[in-house]
Amino acid sequence: MGQLTEWLSNFRLWLARYSFNSGREDFYKELAEAVNAGESVSVFLAAQVAEAVKYREANAAMLYRRMLRRQDEKQGRFSHMLATIVPQGDIFALTAVDEVDVKAKKVESLLFLADSVVRVRKMAGMVLGALQTLFTMLPVFVVFAVINAVMVVPEYEAMVPVDQWPAIGKSLYWVSFSIRNFWYVQFVFIVGVIWLFLHSLDNWRGPTRSKFDKRFPYSLYRDFHGNILLVRLAQLLQSDLGLSEALQMLRAKATPWMQWHLHRILRNMDGDFNLDYASIFDTGVFSRRLQKRVGAQARRGEFKHALVEIGSVGMENVMEDMRRASNKMNRISLILCMLGILYFHVAVQITANDVISKMRQETDMIR
């Protein structure tokens, strides 16, 4: 009974976190307004609890009470108050906000964080949109292939020997034969390939990976996380954190792929580049278009402010690359699935016509 109660409690907490994070930018904006008005964070959170109770939002009330308890610890640091509730990227930004003493700057940093959450969500939506057609068409192709392999092709086998089929019919037979008899091998193989690819996204790093990052589909991953890196950097630098300190903070919780790039960037900063920031960040973590913008901003002014500019309003221009990549992924997925369906359709039709023709010939001979 105790384990069930604990499981239900954890599930409620997960639901509360999910609901909160889906619109947490509004919370950051309201928190910024409270700080700007001089309202204590405890009073602000107590009001959130009261509102959740009023509208019978039990999970939200539980989460705000949790924040209220944690807010009384560690001098009311935002990063501690929201730890384990919001994503790690937000915690980095909130840690930097905690170090800001000027109220106006703290408010500005919280509003910047709210805007950054919206931008990151848009980019994540583009990545999911790039997979939409694949997730829609792939089940259709699989069902079509299985129906032909299990129900249609065996009937033709019973009518006419396979060695009398046309070339495309014979290829259809072997494809269908492998589906019927070795589907489990194909399933394990496909799952294994997908797992290796997904595992390689975060973990494969090095010069060879950088070459693959220039090619689709790895380029989509590179574009997304390169953009996220700039947004996170902009969040930290907006709070007057140093560039080197911000990069080290991000590296501490980054994936192996991102750690490799951040390590090279930090190493370049310690090298003899004469503060050529374009060269320092030229590790392959950014797309060509984004790297060009970083280099252009580095020539025109103070680089720290330039990164904030690119990671905020300038990100809308960079996201156009992700839109094009998303559309490209959808087109490729659609074309491949349609080609697969077209192959089965044409092969079945040609084989059916050939089988019917041979059966008519046999019937005429009997007559």
C-alpha positions as CSV (number, residue, x, y, z in Angstrom):
1,M,0.0,0.0,0.0
2,G,2.9,2.3,0.9
3,Q,4.5,1.8,-2.5
4,L,1.2,2.5,-4.3
5,T,0.8,5.7,-2.4
6,E,4.4,6.7,-3.3
7,W,3.8,5.9,-6.9
8,L,0.6,7.9,-7.1
9,S,2.4,10.8,-5.4
10,N,5.2,10.7,-7.9
11,F,2.8,10.5,-10.8
12,R,0.9,13.5,-9.6
13,L,4.2,15.4,-9.3
14,W,5.1,14.4,-12.8
15,L,1.7,15.6,-14.1
16,A,2.1,18.9,-12.2
17,R,5.6,19.4,-13.6
18,Y,4.4,18.7,-17.2
19,S,1.5,21.1,-16.9
20,F,3.7,23.8,-15.3
21,N,6.5,23.5,-17.9
22,S,4.1,23.7,-20.8
23,G,3.5,27.3,-19.9
24,R,6.3,28.2,-17.6
25,E,7.1,31.3,-19.6
26,D,4.0,32.9,-18.1
27,F,5.2,32.1,-14.6
28,Y,8.6,33.7,-15.3
29,K,6.8,36.9,-16.6
30,E,4.6,37.0,-13.5
31,L,7.6,36.5,-11.3
32,A,9.4,39.3,-13.0
33,E,6.4,41.6,-12.5
34,A,6.4,40.7,-8.8
35,V,10.1,41.4,-8.4
36,N,9.7,44.7,-10.2
37,A,6.8,45.7,-8.0
38,G,8.8,44.9,-4.9
39,E,6.6,42.0,-3.9
40,S,8.2,39.3,-1.9
41,V,8.5,35.9,-3.6
42,S,6.9,34.2,-0.7
43,V,3.8,36.4,-1.0
44,F,3.8,35.8,-4.8
45,L,3.9,32.0,-4.4
46,A,1.3,32.1,-1.7
47,A,-1.0,33.9,-4.1
48,Q,-0.3,31.2,-6.7
49,V,-1.2,28.5,-4.2
50,A,-4.5,30.3,-3.3
51,E,-5.4,30.7,-6.9
52,A,-4.8,27.0,-7.6
53,V,-6.9,26.0,-4.6
54,K,-9.7,28.4,-5.7
55,Y,-9.9,26.7,-9.1
56,R,-9.4,23.2,-7.7
57,E,-6.1,22.6,-9.4
58,A,-4.7,20.2,-6.8
59,N,-1.6,19.3,-8.7
60,A,-0.7,22.9,-9.3
61,A,-1.3,23.8,-5.7
62,M,1.0,20.9,-4.6
63,L,3.8,22.2,-6.9
64,Y,3.5,25.8,-5.7
65,R,3.6,24.7,-2.1
66,R,6.8,22.8,-2.9
67,M,8.3,26.0,-4.4
68,L,7.2,27.9,-1.3
69,R,8.9,25.5,1.0
70,R,12.1,25.5,-1.1
71,Q,12.0,29.3,-1.4
72,D,12.6,29.7,2.3
73,E,15.8,27.7,1.9
74,K,19.2,29.0,0.6
75,Q,18.3,32.7,0.8
76,G,15.4,32.3,-1.6
77,R,17.5,31.5,-4.7
78,F,15.3,30.9,-7.8
79,S,17.5,28.1,-9.0
80,H,17.0,26.2,-5.7
81,M,13.2,27.0,-5.6
82,L,12.7,25.5,-9.1
83,A,15.2,22.7,-9.1
84,T,13.9,19.4,-10.3
85,I,10.8,21.2,-11.6
86,V,12.0,23.1,-14.7
87,P,14.6,21.9,-17.3
88,Q,18.3,22.1,-16.5
89,G,18.8,24.8,-19.1
90,D,16.4,27.1,-17.1
91,I,18.3,26.3,-13.9
92,F,21.5,27.5,-15.5
93,A,19.8,30.8,-16.4
94,L,18.2,31.1,-12.9
95,T,21.5,30.5,-11.2
96,A,22.9,33.5,-13.1
97,V,19.8,35.5,-12.2
98,D,20.4,34.7,-8.5
99,E,23.8,36.4,-8.7
100,V,22.3,39.7,-10.0
101,D,21.8,42.3,-7.3
102,V,20.3,45.1,-9.4
103,K,16.5,44.7,-9.4
104,A,16.0,46.1,-12.9
105,K,18.7,43.6,-14.3
106,K,17.0,40.7,-12.4
107,V,13.7,41.6,-14.0
108,E,15.2,41.9,-17.4
109,S,16.9,38.5,-17.1
110,L,13.7,36.8,-16.0
111,L,11.8,38.3,-19.0
112,F,14.6,37.3,-21.3
113,L,14.4,33.7,-19.9
114,A,10.6,33.7,-20.6
115,D,11.2,34.8,-24.2
116,S,14.0,32.1,-24.5
117,V,11.6,29.4,-23.4
118,V,9.2,30.3,-26.2
119,R,12.0,30.3,-28.8
120,V,13.3,26.9,-27.7
121,R,9.8,25.5,-27.8
122,K,9.4,26.7,-31.4
123,M,12.6,25.0,-32.4
124,A,11.6,21.8,-30.7
125,G,8.3,22.0,-32.6
126,M,10.2,22.2,-35.9
127,V,12.2,19.1,-35.1
128,L,9.0,17.2,-34.2
129,G,7.4,18.6,-37.4
130,A,10.3,17.2,-39.4
131,L,9.4,13.7,-38.2
132,Q,5.6,14.1,-38.6
133,T,5.4,12.7,-42.1
134,L,7.7,9.8,-41.3
135,F,5.6,8.8,-38.3
136,T,2.5,9.1,-40.4
137,M,3.6,7.3,-43.6
138,L,5.8,4.6,-42.1
139,P,2.9,2.6,-40.5
140,V,1.0,2.9,-43.7
141,F,3.9,1.4,-45.7
142,V,4.5,-1.4,-43.2
143,V,0.8,-2.4,-43.2
144,F,0.7,-2.3,-47.0
145,A,3.8,-4.4,-47.2
146,V,2.6,-7.0,-44.7
147,I,-0.8,-7.4,-46.3
148,N,0.8,-8.0,-49.7
149,A,3.4,-10.4,-48.2
150,V,1.0,-12.4,-46.1
151,M,-2.3,-12.4,-48.1
152,V,-1.7,-11.5,-51.8
153,V,1.6,-13.0,-52.8
154,P,0.9,-16.5,-51.4
155,E,-2.2,-16.8,-53.6
156,Y,-0.1,-16.1,-56.7
157,E,2.4,-18.7,-55.5
158,A,-0.4,-21.3,-55.4
159,M,-1.5,-20.5,-59.0
160,V,1.8,-20.3,-60.9
161,P,5.3,-21.4,-59.9
162,V,7.6,-18.5,-58.9
163,D,10.2,-19.4,-61.5
164,Q,7.7,-18.5,-64.2
165,W,7.0,-15.0,-62.7
166,P,8.5,-11.8,-64.3
167,A,11.6,-10.3,-62.8
168,I,9.9,-7.8,-60.7
169,G,7.5,-10.5,-59.5
170,K,10.4,-12.6,-58.4
171,S,11.9,-9.7,-56.4
172,L,8.4,-9.3,-54.8
173,Y,8.4,-13.0,-53.9
174,W,11.8,-12.7,-52.1
175,V,10.8,-9.6,-50.3
176,S,7.5,-11.2,-49.2
177,F,9.3,-14.4,-48.3
178,S,11.7,-12.5,-46.0
179,I,8.8,-10.6,-44.4
180,R,6.9,-13.8,-43.7
181,N,9.8,-15.9,-42.4
182,F,12.4,-13.5,-41.0
183,W,10.2,-10.6,-39.8
184,Y,11.7,-10.9,-36.3
185,V,15.3,-10.5,-37.7
186,Q,14.2,-7.4,-39.7
187,F,12.5,-6.0,-36.7
188,V,15.6,-6.4,-34.5
189,F,17.8,-5.0,-37.2
190,I,15.6,-1.9,-37.8
191,V,15.3,-1.3,-34.0
192,G,19.0,-1.7,-33.6
193,V,19.8,0.7,-36.4
194,I,17.4,3.3,-35.0
195,W,18.9,2.8,-31.5
196,L,22.4,3.2,-32.8
197,F,21.5,6.4,-34.7
198,L,19.7,7.9,-31.8
199,H,22.5,7.0,-29.4
200,S,25.1,8.5,-31.8
201,L,23.3,11.8,-31.8
202,D,24.3,12.6,-28.2
203,N,27.4,10.5,-27.8
204,W,29.4,10.3,-31.0
205,R,31.9,13.1,-31.2
206,G,35.1,14.0,-32.8
207,P,36.4,15.3,-36.2
208,T,34.6,12.6,-38.2
209,R,31.3,13.4,-36.5
210,S,31.8,17.0,-37.4
211,K,31.9,16.0,-41.1
212,F,28.7,14.1,-40.7
213,D,27.1,17.1,-39.0
214,K,27.3,18.9,-42.3
215,R,25.0,16.3,-43.9
216,F,21.4,15.4,-43.4
217,P,20.0,14.1,-41.0
218,Y,22.8,14.9,-38.5
219,S,22.7,18.5,-39.7
220,L,19.2,18.8,-38.3
221,Y,20.5,17.8,-34.8
222,R,23.5,20.1,-35.1
223,D,21.3,23.1,-36.1
224,F,18.9,22.5,-33.3
225,H,21.5,22.1,-30.5
226,G,23.7,24.9,-32.0
227,N,20.8,27.2,-31.8
228,I,20.0,26.0,-28.2
229,L,23.6,26.7,-27.2
230,L,23.3,30.3,-28.4
231,V,20.0,30.8,-26.6
232,R,21.5,29.4,-23.3
233,L,24.6,31.5,-23.7
234,A,22.4,34.6,-24.3
235,Q,20.5,33.8,-21.1
236,L,23.6,33.5,-19.0
237,L,25.4,36.5,-20.5
238,Q,22.2,38.6,-20.1
239,S,22.7,38.2,-16.4
240,D,26.3,39.6,-16.6
241,L,28.0,36.2,-16.3
242,G,31.4,36.0,-18.0
243,L,31.7,34.1,-21.4
244,S,34.2,31.6,-20.1
245,E,32.2,31.0,-16.9
246,A,29.0,30.6,-18.9
247,L,30.6,28.0,-21.3
248,Q,32.0,26.0,-18.3
249,M,28.6,26.0,-16.7
250,L,27.0,24.7,-19.8
251,R,29.7,22.1,-20.4
252,A,29.1,20.6,-16.9
253,K,25.6,19.3,-17.8
254,A,26.0,18.9,-21.6
255,T,25.9,15.8,-23.7
256,P,29.2,14.2,-24.8
257,W,28.7,15.7,-28.3
258,M,28.2,19.2,-26.9
259,Q,31.0,18.8,-24.3
260,W,33.4,18.0,-27.1
261,H,32.5,21.3,-28.8
262,L,32.5,23.3,-25.7
263,H,35.9,21.9,-24.6
264,R,37.4,22.9,-28.0
265,I,35.8,26.4,-27.7
266,L,37.3,26.9,-24.2
267,R,40.7,25.5,-25.4
268,N,40.6,28.0,-28.3
269,M,39.9,30.9,-25.9
270,D,43.1,30.0,-24.0
271,G,45.0,29.7,-27.3
272,D,46.7,32.4,-29.5
273,F,43.7,33.6,-31.5
274,N,44.0,37.3,-30.6
275,L,40.3,37.3,-29.5
276,D,39.2,36.2,-32.9
277,Y,35.8,34.9,-31.6
278,A,34.8,33.7,-35.1
279,S,37.7,31.3,-35.1
280,I,37.2,30.4,-31.4
281,F,33.6,29.2,-32.1
282,D,34.4,27.6,-35.4
283,T,34.3,24.0,-34.1
284,G,31.3,22.8,-36.2
285,V,28.7,23.3,-33.5
286,F,27.0,26.0,-35.6
287,S,25.5,25.8,-39.1
288,R,27.3,27.7,-41.8
289,R,24.8,30.5,-41.7
290,L,24.9,30.8,-37.9
291,Q,28.7,30.7,-37.9
292,K,28.7,33.5,-40.5
293,R,26.5,35.6,-38.3
294,V,28.7,35.0,-35.3
295,G,31.7,36.0,-37.3
296,A,30.0,39.2,-38.6
297,Q,28.9,40.2,-35.1
298,A,32.4,39.6,-33.7
299,R,33.8,42.1,-36.2
300,R,31.3,44.8,-35.5
301,G,31.2,45.2,-31.8
302,E,31.5,43.7,-28.3
303,F,31.2,40.0,-28.7
304,K,29.3,39.3,-25.5
305,H,26.5,41.7,-26.4
306,A,26.6,40.3,-30.0
307,L,25.9,36.8,-28.6
308,V,23.0,38.1,-26.6
309,E,21.6,39.8,-29.8
310,I,22.0,36.6,-31.9
311,G,20.5,34.4,-29.2
312,S,17.4,36.6,-28.9
313,V,16.0,38.6,-31.7
314,G,18.5,37.4,-34.3
315,M,17.5,33.8,-33.7
316,E,14.4,34.3,-35.8
317,N,16.5,34.6,-38.9
318,V,18.6,31.6,-38.0
319,M,15.5,29.4,-37.4
320,E,14.7,29.7,-41.1
321,D,17.4,27.1,-41.7
322,M,15.6,24.7,-39.4
323,R,12.3,25.3,-41.2
324,R,14.0,24.4,-44.5
325,A,15.6,21.3,-42.9
326,S,12.2,20.3,-41.4
327,N,10.5,20.6,-44.8
328,K,13.4,18.6,-46.4
329,M,13.0,15.8,-43.9
330,N,9.2,15.7,-44.6
331,R,9.8,15.6,-48.4
332,I,12.4,12.8,-48.1
333,S,10.2,10.7,-45.8
334,L,7.2,11.2,-48.1
335,I,9.1,10.3,-51.2
336,L,10.7,7.2,-49.7
337,C,7.4,5.8,-48.3
338,M,5.6,6.5,-51.6
339,L,8.3,4.8,-53.5
340,G,8.0,1.7,-51.3
341,I,4.2,1.6,-51.7
342,L,4.6,2.2,-55.5
343,Y,7.0,-0.7,-55.7
344,F,4.6,-3.1,-54.1
345,H,1.7,-1.8,-56.1
346,V,3.4,-2.1,-59.5
347,A,5.0,-5.4,-58.6
348,V,1.7,-6.9,-57.6
349,Q,-0.1,-5.6,-60.6
350,I,2.5,-6.9,-63.1
351,T,2.7,-10.2,-61.3
352,A,-1.1,-10.5,-61.2
353,N,-1.4,-9.8,-64.9
354,D,1.4,-12.3,-65.7
355,V,-0.2,-15.0,-63.5
356,I,-3.6,-14.5,-65.1
357,S,-2.1,-14.6,-68.6
358,K,-0.3,-17.9,-67.9
359,M,-3.5,-19.5,-66.4
360,R,-5.5,-18.5,-69.5
361,Q,-2.8,-20.1,-71.7
362,E,-3.0,-23.3,-69.6
363,T,-6.8,-23.3,-69.9
364,D,-6.7,-22.8,-73.6
365,M,-4.2,-25.7,-74.0
366,I,-6.6,-27.9,-72.0
367,R,-9.4,-27.0,-74.3
